[in-house]
Amino acid sequence: MTLLPNKHIPTNRSLVGIGALVLGHLERPTNVSRLWESVKDEQEIASFGNFVLSLDYLFAIGAIDYERGLLSRSIP
């Protein structure tokens, strides 16, 4: 899994693209299991491992918060 798209990896298959997809599904605070259920059929994600990597990436850049067992979008 690459972080950024390149000439061999399109945006939707990169960690940045998958993170954007996951973030789009995070409309209100939810737990990891429910978020996985809403995104698991997206072809770009392909695996639970990629999903978890995208959550790690989103948390590292401050795009999401995790509090009391719930994921939510960070408030800028």
N, CA, C and O atoms as a Maestro MAE file, in Angstrom:
{
 s_m_m2io_version
 :::
 2.0.0
}

f_m_ct {
 s_m_title
 :::
 protein
 m_atom[304] {
  # First column is atom index #
  i_m_mmod_type
  r_m_x_coord
  r_m_y_coord
  r_m_z_coord
  i_m_residue_number
  s_m_chain_name
  s_m_pdb_residue_name
  s_m_pdb_atom_name
  i_m_atomic_number
  :::
  1 25 0.855 -1.174 0.000 1 A "MET " " N  " 7
  2 3 0.000 0.000 0.000 1 A "MET " " CA " 6
  3 2 0.895 1.229 0.000 1 A "MET " " C  " 6
  4 15 1.783 1.363 0.843 1 A "MET " " O  " 8
  5 25 0.658 2.120 -0.944 2 A "THR " " N  " 7
  6 3 1.431 3.356 -0.982 2 A "THR " " CA " 6
  7 2 0.617 4.508 -0.422 2 A "THR " " C  " 6
  8 15 -0.609 4.528 -0.530 2 A "THR " " O  " 8
  9 25 1.299 5.452 0.167 3 A "LEU " " N  " 7
  10 3 0.626 6.613 0.738 3 A "LEU " " CA " 6
  11 2 0.075 7.513 -0.364 3 A "LEU " " C  " 6
  12 15 -1.086 7.921 -0.321 3 A "LEU " " O  " 8
  13 25 0.903 7.813 -1.335 4 A "LEU " " N  " 7
  14 3 0.510 8.721 -2.403 4 A "LEU " " CA " 6
  15 2 0.366 7.982 -3.727 4 A "LEU " " C  " 6
  16 15 1.019 6.963 -3.950 4 A "LEU " " O  " 8
  17 25 -0.484 8.496 -4.596 5 A "PRO " " N  " 7
  18 3 -0.591 7.882 -5.926 5 A "PRO " " CA " 6
  19 2 0.692 8.119 -6.710 5 A "PRO " " C  " 6
  20 15 1.434 9.066 -6.450 5 A "PRO " " O  " 8
  21 25 0.933 7.251 -7.660 6 A "ASN " " N  " 7
  22 3 2.077 7.429 -8.558 6 A "ASN " " CA " 6
  23 2 1.677 6.909 -9.925 6 A "ASN " " C  " 6
  24 15 0.493 6.670 -10.165 6 A "ASN " " O  " 8
  25 25 2.617 6.730 -10.816 7 A "LYS " " N  " 7
  26 3 2.248 6.311 -12.173 7 A "LYS " " CA " 6
  27 2 1.710 4.881 -12.221 7 A "LYS " " C  " 6
  28 15 1.072 4.500 -13.203 7 A "LYS " " O  " 8
  29 25 1.955 4.085 -11.184 8 A "HIS " " N  " 7
  30 3 1.471 2.705 -11.147 8 A "HIS " " CA " 6
  31 2 0.255 2.523 -10.234 8 A "HIS " " C  " 6
  32 15 -0.502 1.563 -10.386 8 A "HIS " " O  " 8
  33 25 0.074 3.438 -9.299 9 A "ILE " " N  " 7
  34 3 -1.019 3.347 -8.321 9 A "ILE " " CA " 6
  35 2 -1.941 4.553 -8.503 9 A "ILE " " C  " 6
  36 15 -1.526 5.685 -8.254 9 A "ILE " " O  " 8
  37 25 -3.202 4.326 -8.939 10 A "PRO " " N  " 7
  38 3 -4.131 5.447 -9.082 10 A "PRO " " CA " 6
  39 2 -4.530 6.001 -7.706 10 A "PRO " " C  " 6
  40 15 -4.383 5.325 -6.688 10 A "PRO " " O  " 8
  41 25 -5.025 7.207 -7.696 11 A "THR " " N  " 7
  42 3 -5.399 7.874 -6.446 11 A "THR " " CA " 6
  43 2 -6.327 7.031 -5.600 11 A "THR " " C  " 6
  44 15 -6.129 6.936 -4.389 11 A "THR " " O  " 8
  45 25 -7.336 6.413 -6.197 12 A "ASN " " N  " 7
  46 3 -8.314 5.656 -5.423 12 A "ASN " " CA " 6
  47 2 -7.738 4.386 -4.801 12 A "ASN " " C  " 6
  48 15 -8.389 3.776 -3.954 12 A "ASN " " O  " 8
  49 25 -6.541 3.976 -5.197 13 A "ARG " " N  " 7
  50 3 -5.886 2.796 -4.614 13 A "ARG " " CA " 6
  51 2 -4.761 3.169 -3.643 13 A "ARG " " C  " 6
  52 15 -4.129 2.292 -3.054 13 A "ARG " " O  " 8
  53 25 -4.517 4.457 -3.482 14 A "SER " " N  " 7
  54 3 -3.485 4.909 -2.552 14 A "SER " " CA " 6
  55 2 -4.107 5.126 -1.176 14 A "SER " " C  " 6
  56 15 -5.329 5.183 -1.039 14 A "SER " " O  " 8
  57 25 -3.269 5.246 -0.174 15 A "LEU " " N  " 7
  58 3 -3.761 5.453 1.178 15 A "LEU " " CA " 6
  59 2 -4.487 6.792 1.303 15 A "LEU " " C  " 6
  60 15 -5.454 6.908 2.057 15 A "LEU " " O  " 8
  61 25 -4.033 7.785 0.578 16 A "VAL " " N  " 7
  62 3 -4.704 9.085 0.579 16 A "VAL " " CA " 6
  63 2 -6.115 8.950 -0.001 16 A "VAL " " C  " 6
  64 15 -7.069 9.490 0.559 16 A "VAL " " O  " 8
  65 25 -6.248 8.244 -1.101 17 A "GLY " " N  " 7
  66 3 -7.558 8.057 -1.727 17 A "GLY " " CA " 6
  67 2 -8.506 7.227 -0.878 17 A "GLY " " C  " 6
  68 15 -9.688 7.549 -0.759 17 A "GLY " " O  " 8
  69 25 -7.985 6.158 -0.290 18 A "ILE " " N  " 7
  70 3 -8.821 5.308 0.576 18 A "ILE " " CA " 6
  71 2 -9.225 6.088 1.819 18 A "ILE " " C  " 6
  72 15 -10.356 5.966 2.289 18 A "ILE " " O  " 8
  73 25 -8.307 6.888 2.352 19 A "GLY " " N  " 7
  74 3 -8.646 7.728 3.505 19 A "GLY " " CA " 6
  75 2 -9.771 8.700 3.187 19 A "GLY " " C  " 6
  76 15 -10.661 8.918 4.009 19 A "GLY " " O  " 8
  77 25 -9.733 9.279 2.002 20 A "ALA " " N  " 7
  78 3 -10.800 10.197 1.585 20 A "ALA " " CA " 6
  79 2 -12.130 9.468 1.491 20 A "ALA " " C  " 6
  80 15 -13.166 10.004 1.884 20 A "ALA " " O  " 8
  81 25 -12.104 8.253 0.974 21 A "LEU " " N  " 7
  82 3 -13.318 7.444 0.872 21 A "LEU " " CA " 6
  83 2 -13.891 7.136 2.255 21 A "LEU " " C  " 6
  84 15 -15.092 7.283 2.487 21 A "LEU " " O  " 8
  85 25 -13.024 6.712 3.165 22 A "VAL " " N  " 7
  86 3 -13.460 6.401 4.533 22 A "VAL " " CA " 6
  87 2 -14.003 7.658 5.203 22 A "VAL " " C  " 6
  88 15 -15.054 7.614 5.842 22 A "VAL " " O  " 8
  89 25 -13.306 8.760 5.065 23 A "LEU " " N  " 7
  90 3 -13.746 10.015 5.669 23 A "LEU " " CA " 6
  91 2 -15.117 10.439 5.132 23 A "LEU " " C  " 6
  92 15 -15.925 11.009 5.865 23 A "LEU " " O  " 8
  93 25 -15.368 10.162 3.878 24 A "GLY " " N  " 7
  94 3 -16.677 10.471 3.294 24 A "GLY " " CA " 6
  95 2 -17.813 9.679 3.915 24 A "GLY " " C  " 6
  96 15 -18.954 10.141 3.932 24 A "GLY " " O  " 8
  97 25 -17.515 8.493 4.424 25 A "HIS " " N  " 7
  98 3 -18.530 7.666 5.077 25 A "HIS " " CA " 6
  99 2 -18.712 8.014 6.551 25 A "HIS " " C  " 6
  100 15 -19.657 7.545 7.186 25 A "HIS " " O  " 8
  101 25 -17.833 8.818 7.092 26 A "LEU " " N  " 7
  102 3 -17.876 9.159 8.509 26 A "LEU " " CA " 6
  103 2 -18.661 10.451 8.698 26 A "LEU " " C  " 6
  104 15 -18.095 11.504 8.989 26 A "LEU " " O  " 8
  105 25 -19.983 10.348 8.525 27 A "GLU " " N  " 7
  106 3 -20.847 11.520 8.603 27 A "GLU " " CA " 6
  107 2 -21.176 11.912 10.032 27 A "GLU " " C  " 6
  108 15 -21.390 13.089 10.320 27 A "GLU " " O  " 8
  109 25 -21.218 10.947 10.918 28 A "ARG " " N  " 7
  110 3 -21.469 11.213 12.339 28 A "ARG " " CA " 6
  111 2 -20.628 10.233 13.153 28 A "ARG " " C  " 6
  112 15 -20.174 9.222 12.616 28 A "ARG " " O  " 8
  113 25 -20.415 10.511 14.424 29 A "PRO " " N  " 7
  114 3 -19.592 9.612 15.236 29 A "PRO " " CA " 6
  115 2 -20.124 8.171 15.196 29 A "PRO " " C  " 6
  116 15 -21.325 7.927 15.314 29 A "PRO " " O  " 8
  117 25 -19.202 7.243 15.027 30 A "THR " " N  " 7
  118 3 -19.559 5.831 14.944 30 A "THR " " CA " 6
  119 2 -18.390 4.990 15.432 30 A "THR " " C  " 6
  120 15 -17.269 5.481 15.561 30 A "THR " " O  " 8
  121 25 -18.662 3.727 15.700 31 A "ASN " " N  " 7
  122 3 -17.564 2.852 16.113 31 A "ASN " " CA " 6
  123 2 -16.897 2.236 14.874 31 A "ASN " " C  " 6
  124 15 -17.410 2.325 13.758 31 A "ASN " " O  " 8
  125 25 -15.756 1.620 15.105 32 A "VAL " " N  " 7
  126 3 -14.957 1.074 14.001 32 A "VAL " " CA " 6
  127 2 -15.746 0.009 13.237 32 A "VAL " " C  " 6
  128 15 -15.713 -0.020 12.007 32 A "VAL " " O  " 8
  129 25 -16.450 -0.860 13.953 33 A "SER " " N  " 7
  130 3 -17.205 -1.942 13.302 33 A "SER " " CA " 6
  131 2 -18.277 -1.405 12.366 33 A "SER " " C  " 6
  132 15 -18.430 -1.899 11.249 33 A "SER " " O  " 8
  133 25 -19.006 -0.418 12.802 34 A "ARG " " N  " 7
  134 3 -20.066 0.149 11.948 34 A "ARG " " CA " 6
  135 2 -19.480 0.855 10.737 34 A "ARG " " C  " 6
  136 15 -20.022 0.766 9.636 34 A "ARG " " O  " 8
  137 25 -18.369 1.559 10.944 35 A "LEU " " N  " 7
  138 3 -17.734 2.227 9.804 35 A "LEU " " CA " 6
  139 2 -17.229 1.189 8.803 35 A "LEU " " C  " 6
  140 15 -17.374 1.369 7.594 35 A "LEU " " O  " 8
  141 25 -16.640 0.107 9.302 36 A "TRP " " N  " 7
  142 3 -16.178 -0.970 8.418 36 A "TRP " " CA " 6
  143 2 -17.351 -1.547 7.638 36 A "TRP " " C  " 6
  144 15 -17.228 -1.791 6.437 36 A "TRP " " O  " 8
  145 25 -18.476 -1.768 8.290 37 A "GLU " " N  " 7
  146 3 -19.658 -2.311 7.603 37 A "GLU " " CA " 6
  147 2 -20.121 -1.388 6.476 37 A "GLU " " C  " 6
  148 15 -20.609 -1.861 5.449 37 A "GLU " " O  " 8
  149 25 -19.973 -0.083 6.661 38 A "SER " " N  " 7
  150 3 -20.438 0.843 5.627 38 A "SER " " CA " 6
  151 2 -19.466 0.976 4.454 38 A "SER " " C  " 6
  152 15 -19.872 1.388 3.367 38 A "SER " " O  " 8
  153 25 -18.180 0.632 4.655 39 A "VAL " " N  " 7
  154 3 -17.207 0.811 3.573 39 A "VAL " " CA " 6
  155 2 -16.666 -0.488 2.988 39 A "VAL " " C  " 6
  156 15 -15.992 -0.453 1.959 39 A "VAL " " O  " 8
  157 25 -16.934 -1.619 3.602 40 A "LYS " " N  " 7
  158 3 -16.266 -2.857 3.199 40 A "LYS " " CA " 6
  159 2 -16.572 -3.316 1.778 40 A "LYS " " C  " 6
  160 15 -15.796 -4.084 1.209 40 A "LYS " " O  " 8
  161 25 -17.662 -2.874 1.200 41 A "ASP " " N  " 7
  162 3 -18.003 -3.285 -0.158 41 A "ASP " " CA " 6
  163 2 -17.396 -2.379 -1.234 41 A "ASP " " C  " 6
  164 15 -17.547 -2.640 -2.427 41 A "ASP " " O  " 8
  165 25 -16.714 -1.320 -0.808 42 A "GLU " " N  " 7
  166 3 -16.038 -0.444 -1.762 42 A "GLU " " CA " 6
  167 2 -14.830 -1.189 -2.325 42 A "GLU " " C  " 6
  168 15 -14.000 -1.680 -1.561 42 A "GLU " " O  " 8
  169 25 -14.724 -1.276 -3.626 43 A "GLN " " N  " 7
  170 3 -13.639 -2.024 -4.269 43 A "GLN " " CA " 6
  171 2 -12.256 -1.466 -3.942 43 A "GLN " " C  " 6
  172 15 -11.285 -2.219 -3.854 43 A "GLN " " O  " 8
  173 25 -12.166 -0.163 -3.764 44 A "GLU " " N  " 7
  174 3 -10.867 0.458 -3.528 44 A "GLU " " CA " 6
  175 2 -10.239 -0.004 -2.218 44 A "GLU " " C  " 6
  176 15 -9.016 -0.105 -2.123 44 A "GLU " " O  " 8
  177 25 -11.053 -0.285 -1.217 45 A "ILE " " N  " 7
  178 3 -10.514 -0.647 0.092 45 A "ILE " " CA " 6
  179 2 -9.905 -2.037 0.069 45 A "ILE " " C  " 6
  180 15 -8.814 -2.229 0.607 45 A "ILE " " O  " 8
  181 25 -10.551 -2.983 -0.516 46 A "ALA " " N  " 7
  182 3 -10.031 -4.329 -0.779 46 A "ALA " " CA " 6
  183 2 -9.799 -5.205 0.448 46 A "ALA " " C  " 6
  184 15 -9.920 -6.426 0.343 46 A "ALA " " O  " 8
  185 25 -9.473 -4.636 1.603 47 A "SER " " N  " 7
  186 3 -9.232 -5.479 2.773 47 A "SER " " CA " 6
  187 2 -9.391 -4.675 4.064 47 A "SER " " C  " 6
  188 15 -9.341 -3.445 4.064 47 A "SER " " O  " 8
  189 25 -9.583 -5.404 5.157 48 A "PHE " " N  " 7
  190 3 -9.678 -4.764 6.465 48 A "PHE " " CA " 6
  191 2 -8.346 -4.106 6.827 48 A "PHE " " C  " 6
  192 15 -8.324 -3.070 7.491 48 A "PHE " " O  " 8
  193 25 -7.254 -4.698 6.399 49 A "GLY " " N  " 7
  194 3 -5.936 -4.116 6.651 49 A "GLY " " CA " 6
  195 2 -5.792 -2.734 6.042 49 A "GLY " " C  " 6
  196 15 -5.269 -1.821 6.682 49 A "GLY " " O  " 8
  197 25 -6.252 -2.576 4.808 50 A "ASN " " N  " 7
  198 3 -6.210 -1.267 4.160 50 A "ASN " " CA " 6
  199 2 -7.106 -0.268 4.888 50 A "ASN " " C  " 6
  200 15 -6.762 0.907 5.017 50 A "ASN " " O  " 8
  201 25 -8.245 -0.740 5.357 51 A "PHE " " N  " 7
  202 3 -9.168 0.101 6.122 51 A "PHE " " CA " 6
  203 2 -8.481 0.609 7.391 51 A "PHE " " C  " 6
  204 15 -8.546 1.798 7.701 51 A "PHE " " O  " 8
  205 25 -7.829 -0.283 8.118 52 A "VAL " " N  " 7
  206 3 -7.147 0.098 9.357 52 A "VAL " " CA " 6
  207 2 -5.993 1.059 9.065 52 A "VAL " " C  " 6
  208 15 -5.792 2.027 9.798 52 A "VAL " " O  " 8
  209 25 -5.236 0.794 7.998 53 A "LEU " " N  " 7
  210 3 -4.167 1.720 7.623 53 A "LEU " " CA " 6
  211 2 -4.714 3.109 7.310 53 A "LEU " " C  " 6
  212 15 -4.097 4.118 7.652 53 A "LEU " " O  " 8
  213 25 -5.873 3.156 6.660 54 A "SER " " N  " 7
  214 3 -6.460 4.461 6.354 54 A "SER " " CA " 6
  215 2 -6.891 5.174 7.631 54 A "SER " " C  " 6
  216 15 -6.764 6.395 7.727 54 A "SER " " O  " 8
  217 25 -7.401 4.430 8.616 55 A "LEU " " N  " 7
  218 3 -7.753 5.047 9.897 55 A "LEU " " CA " 6
  219 2 -6.507 5.580 10.600 55 A "LEU " " C  " 6
  220 15 -6.527 6.676 11.159 55 A "LEU " " O  " 8
  221 25 -5.432 4.811 10.571 56 A "ASP " " N  " 7
  222 3 -4.161 5.269 11.156 56 A "ASP " " CA " 6
  223 2 -3.700 6.562 10.486 56 A "ASP " " C  " 6
  224 15 -3.301 7.515 11.156 56 A "ASP " " O  " 8
  225 25 -3.762 6.578 9.168 57 A "TYR " " N  " 7
  226 3 -3.352 7.756 8.413 57 A "TYR " " CA " 6
  227 2 -4.223 8.963 8.769 57 A "TYR " " C  " 6
  228 15 -3.700 10.044 9.040 57 A "TYR " " O  " 8
  229 25 -5.547 8.785 8.770 58 A "LEU " " N  " 7
  230 3 -6.455 9.887 9.077 58 A "LEU " " CA " 6
  231 2 -6.246 10.414 10.492 58 A "LEU " " C  " 6
  232 15 -6.329 11.620 10.721 58 A "LEU " " O  " 8
  233 25 -5.975 9.520 11.444 59 A "PHE " " N  " 7
  234 3 -5.720 9.932 12.817 59 A "PHE " " CA " 6
  235 2 -4.389 10.687 12.906 59 A "PHE " " C  " 6
  236 15 -4.288 11.699 13.599 59 A "PHE " " O  " 8
  237 25 -3.386 10.192 12.209 60 A "ALA " " N  " 7
  238 3 -2.058 10.818 12.249 60 A "ALA " " CA " 6
  239 2 -2.062 12.240 11.685 60 A "ALA " " C  " 6
  240 15 -1.318 13.097 12.162 60 A "ALA " " O  " 8
  241 25 -2.882 12.490 10.690 61 A "ILE " " N  " 7
  242 3 -2.928 13.838 10.108 61 A "ILE " " CA " 6
  243 2 -3.963 14.728 10.793 61 A "ILE " " C  " 6
  244 15 -4.145 15.884 10.412 61 A "ILE " " O  " 8
  245 25 -4.640 14.185 11.804 62 A "GLY " " N  " 7
  246 3 -5.604 14.979 12.565 62 A "GLY " " CA " 6
  247 2 -6.966 15.127 11.923 62 A "GLY " " C  " 6
  248 15 -7.724 16.026 12.286 62 A "GLY " " O  " 8
  249 25 -7.295 14.260 10.971 63 A "ALA " " N  " 7
  250 3 -8.586 14.348 10.279 63 A "ALA " " CA " 6
  251 2 -9.714 13.686 11.063 63 A "ALA " " C  " 6
  252 15 -10.881 14.041 10.895 63 A "ALA " " O  " 8
  253 25 -9.369 12.720 11.923 64 A "ILE " " N  " 7
  254 3 -10.378 12.046 12.747 64 A "ILE " " CA " 6
  255 2 -9.915 12.002 14.195 64 A "ILE " " C  " 6
  256 15 -8.726 12.096 14.499 64 A "ILE " " O  " 8
  257 25 -10.892 11.856 15.072 65 A "ASP " " N  " 7
  258 3 -10.650 11.685 16.503 65 A "ASP " " CA " 6
  259 2 -11.229 10.358 16.944 65 A "ASP " " C  " 6
  260 15 -12.162 9.837 16.333 65 A "ASP " " O  " 8
  261 25 -10.668 9.817 18.013 66 A "TYR " " N  " 7
  262 3 -11.188 8.587 18.617 66 A "TYR " " CA " 6
  263 2 -11.370 8.859 20.094 66 A "TYR " " C  " 6
  264 15 -10.404 9.085 20.823 66 A "TYR " " O  " 8
  265 25 -12.629 8.835 20.531 67 A "GLU " " N  " 7
  266 3 -12.927 9.131 21.923 67 A "GLU " " CA " 6
  267 2 -14.115 8.298 22.381 67 A "GLU " " C  " 6
  268 15 -15.151 8.248 21.719 67 A "GLU " " O  " 8
  269 25 -13.945 7.644 23.525 68 A "ARG " " N  " 7
  270 3 -14.992 6.815 24.115 68 A "ARG " " CA " 6
  271 2 -15.511 5.752 23.153 68 A "ARG " " C  " 6
  272 15 -16.706 5.458 23.125 68 A "ARG " " O  " 8
  273 25 -14.611 5.182 22.371 69 A "GLY " " N  " 7
  274 3 -14.973 4.106 21.453 69 A "GLY " " CA " 6
  275 2 -15.605 4.548 20.153 69 A "GLY " " C  " 6
  276 15 -16.067 3.715 19.373 69 A "GLY " " O  " 8
  277 25 -15.634 5.857 19.906 70 A "LEU " " N  " 7
  278 3 -16.258 6.368 18.682 70 A "LEU " " CA " 6
  279 2 -15.265 7.147 17.843 70 A "LEU " " C  " 6
  280 15 -14.454 7.916 18.359 70 A "LEU " " O  " 8
  281 25 -15.345 6.935 16.546 71 A "LEU " " N  " 7
  282 3 -14.583 7.718 15.580 71 A "LEU " " CA " 6
  283 2 -15.438 8.884 15.134 71 A "LEU " " C  " 6
  284 15 -16.644 8.737 14.940 71 A "LEU " " O  " 8
  285 25 -14.824 10.035 14.970 72 A "SER " " N  " 7
  286 3 -15.546 11.205 14.446 72 A "SER " " CA " 6
  287 2 -14.577 12.056 13.658 72 A "SER " " C  " 6
  288 15 -13.361 11.960 13.826 72 A "SER " " O  " 8
  289 25 -15.131 12.894 12.792 73 A "ARG " " N  " 7
  290 3 -14.310 13.847 12.069 73 A "ARG " " CA " 6
  291 2 -13.795 14.880 13.071 73 A "ARG " " C  " 6
  292 15 -14.508 15.271 13.994 73 A "ARG " " O  " 8
  293 25 -12.563 15.310 12.881 74 A "SER " " N  " 7
  294 3 -12.007 16.359 13.719 74 A "SER " " CA " 6
  295 2 -12.649 17.676 13.359 74 A "SER " " C  " 6
  296 15 -12.979 17.931 12.200 74 A "SER " " O  " 8
  297 25 -12.817 18.490 14.345 75 A "ILE " " N  " 7
  298 3 -13.359 19.828 14.113 75 A "ILE " " CA " 6
  299 2 -12.183 20.785 13.935 75 A "ILE " " C  " 6
  300 15 -11.352 20.929 14.831 75 A "ILE " " O  " 8
  301 25 -12.116 21.442 12.768 76 A "PRO " " N  " 7
  302 3 -10.970 22.344 12.511 76 A "PRO " " CA " 6
  303 2 -10.974 23.549 13.414 76 A "PRO " " C  " 6
  304 15 -10.083 24.393 13.321 76 A "PRO " " O  " 8
  :::
 }
 m_bond[303] {
  # First column is bond index #
  i_m_from
  i_m_to
  i_m_order
  :::
  1 1 2 1
  2 2 3 1
  3 3 4 2
  4 3 5 1
  5 5 6 1
  6 6 7 1
  7 7 8 2
  8 7 9 1
  9 9 10 1
  10 10 11 1
  11 11 12 2
  12 11 13 1
  13 13 14 1
  14 14 15 1
  15 15 16 2
  16 15 17 1
  17 17 18 1
  18 18 19 1
  19 19 20 2
  20 19 21 1
  21 21 22 1
  22 22 23 1
  23 23 24 2
  24 23 25 1
  25 25 26 1
  26 26 27 1
  27 27 28 2
  28 27 29 1
  29 29 30 1
  30 30 31 1
  31 31 32 2
  32 31 33 1
  33 33 34 1
  34 34 35 1
  35 35 36 2
  36 35 37 1
  37 37 38 1
  38 38 39 1
  39 39 40 2
  40 39 41 1
  41 41 42 1
  42 42 43 1
  43 43 44 2
  44 43 45 1
  45 45 46 1
  46 46 47 1
  47 47 48 2
  48 47 49 1
  49 49 50 1
  50 50 51 1
  51 51 52 2
  52 51 53 1
  53 53 54 1
  54 54 55 1
  55 55 56 2
  56 55 57 1
  57 57 58 1
  58 58 59 1
  59 59 60 2
  60 59 61 1
  61 61 62 1
  62 62 63 1
  63 63 64 2
  64 63 65 1
  65 65 66 1
  66 66 67 1
  67 67 68 2
  68 67 69 1
  69 69 70 1
  70 70 71 1
  71 71 72 2
  72 71 73 1
  73 73 74 1
  74 74 75 1
  75 75 76 2
  76 75 77 1
  77 77 78 1
  78 78 79 1
  79 79 80 2
  80 79 81 1
  81 81 82 1
  82 82 83 1
  83 83 84 2
  84 83 85 1
  85 85 86 1
  86 86 87 1
  87 87 88 2
  88 87 89 1
  89 89 90 1
  90 90 91 1
  91 91 92 2
  92 91 93 1
  93 93 94 1
  94 94 95 1
  95 95 96 2
  96 95 97 1
  97 97 98 1
  98 98 99 1
  99 99 100 2
  100 99 101 1
  101 101 102 1
  102 102 103 1
  103 103 104 2
  104 103 105 1
  105 105 106 1
  106 106 107 1
  107 107 108 2
  108 107 109 1
  109 109 110 1
  110 110 111 1
  111 111 112 2
  112 111 113 1
  113 113 114 1
  114 114 115 1
  115 115 116 2
  116 115 117 1
  117 117 118 1
  118 118 119 1
  119 119 120 2
  120 119 121 1
  121 121 122 1
  122 122 123 1
  123 123 124 2
  124 123 125 1
  125 125 126 1
  126 126 127 1
  127 127 128 2
  128 127 129 1
  129 129 130 1
  130 130 131 1
  131 131 132 2
  132 131 133 1
  133 133 134 1
  134 134 135 1
  135 135 136 2
  136 135 137 1
  137 137 138 1
  138 138 139 1
  139 139 140 2
  140 139 141 1
  141 141 142 1
  142 142 143 1
  143 143 144 2
  144 143 145 1
  145 145 146 1
  146 146 147 1
  147 147 148 2
  148 147 149 1
  149 149 150 1
  150 150 151 1
  151 151 152 2
  152 151 153 1
  153 153 154 1
  154 154 155 1
  155 155 156 2
  156 155 157 1
  157 157 158 1
  158 158 159 1
  159 159 160 2
  160 159 161 1
  161 161 162 1
  162 162 163 1
  163 163 164 2
  164 163 165 1
  165 165 166 1
  166 166 167 1
  167 167 168 2
  168 167 169 1
  169 169 170 1
  170 170 171 1
  171 171 172 2
  172 171 173 1
  173 173 174 1
  174 174 175 1
  175 175 176 2
  176 175 177 1
  177 177 178 1
  178 178 179 1
  179 179 180 2
  180 179 181 1
  181 181 182 1
  182 182 183 1
  183 183 184 2
  184 183 185 1
  185 185 186 1
  186 186 187 1
  187 187 188 2
  188 187 189 1
  189 189 190 1
  190 190 191 1
  191 191 192 2
  192 191 193 1
  193 193 194 1
  194 194 195 1
  195 195 196 2
  196 195 197 1
  197 197 198 1
  198 198 199 1
  199 199 200 2
  200 199 201 1
  201 201 202 1
  202 202 203 1
  203 203 204 2
  204 203 205 1
  205 205 206 1
  206 206 207 1
  207 207 208 2
  208 207 209 1
  209 209 210 1
  210 210 211 1
  211 211 212 2
  212 211 213 1
  213 213 214 1
  214 214 215 1
  215 215 216 2
  216 215 217 1
  217 217 218 1
  218 218 219 1
  219 219 220 2
  220 219 221 1
  221 221 222 1
  222 222 223 1
  223 223 224 2
  224 223 225 1
  225 225 226 1
  226 226 227 1
  227 227 228 2
  228 227 229 1
  229 229 230 1
  230 230 231 1
  231 231 232 2
  232 231 233 1
  233 233 234 1
  234 234 235 1
  235 235 236 2
  236 235 237 1
  237 237 238 1
  238 238 239 1
  239 239 240 2
  240 239 241 1
  241 241 242 1
  242 242 243 1
  243 243 244 2
  244 243 245 1
  245 245 246 1
  246 246 247 1
  247 247 248 2
  248 247 249 1
  249 249 250 1
  250 250 251 1
  251 251 252 2
  252 251 253 1
  253 253 254 1
  254 254 255 1
  255 255 256 2
  256 255 257 1
  257 257 258 1
  258 258 259 1
  259 259 260 2
  260 259 261 1
  261 261 262 1
  262 262 263 1
  263 263 264 2
  264 263 265 1
  265 265 266 1
  266 266 267 1
  267 267 268 2
  268 267 269 1
  269 269 270 1
  270 270 271 1
  271 271 272 2
  272 271 273 1
  273 273 274 1
  274 274 275 1
  275 275 276 2
  276 275 277 1
  277 277 278 1
  278 278 279 1
  279 279 280 2
  280 279 281 1
  281 281 282 1
  282 282 283 1
  283 283 284 2
  284 283 285 1
  285 285 286 1
  286 286 287 1
  287 287 288 2
  288 287 289 1
  289 289 290 1
  290 290 291 1
  291 291 292 2
  292 291 293 1
  293 293 294 1
  294 294 295 1
  295 295 296 2
  296 295 297 1
  297 297 298 1
  298 298 299 1
  299 299 300 2
  300 299 301 1
  301 301 302 1
  302 302 303 1
  303 303 304 2
  :::
 }
}
